[in-house]
Amino acid sequence: MKIKHPSIKVLFICVACCFVLAASSFNNKNVNQRRHFSQIIENYEGKVIYLDFWASWCKPCRKEIRNTKKLKSLNQNKDIKFVYISVDLDKEQCERAIKKDGVIDTKNNYYLLDIIKDSTYQNIKFNKMLPYYAIIGKDGTICTNAPRPSEKEELQKKLDEFLKR
């Protein structure tokens, strides 16, 4: 999947590609395998991807995640993948938040950014950006600042628009 907009490439390079992702899924056998953002996106080629950058310590993030349950069920038979990327420094803290909230199904697509090993994190300051959402279309086009899950109608309209491309 090619990302067509240069400014969007820079955004994702800054936010994700500079980071190495650890733990492809909490219950996956490759928990310790390190992967780059582009490798994850390649896994969902031909699908619309809704990206949710969140953290266990971010109250608005956790509130918004609760809104995705219904959204996922409404779109379960569509070519849409919901991918959750946590910026938590502590994997166990992230897992506790997932269990406590009881909303995230860990059989799905959850990733942890390895922000400790990359000094770029110091310049990005996720605590001022979270929660953050983006949509990547089947054709590689990207919508940055996508609607939040609580903006159900607007988000569903945007997802449907990306499905038609």
Protein Blocks (a to p, Z undefined) as FASTA:
>chain_A
ZZfblklmmmmmmmmmmpccehjbfkbfklmpccdfklmmmmmgoiacddddddfklmkl
mmmmmmmmmmmmmmmmpccdcddddfbfblklmmmmmmmnomacckbccddddfklpmkl
mmnommlmpccdddddfkopacehiacfklmmlmmmmmmmmmmZZ
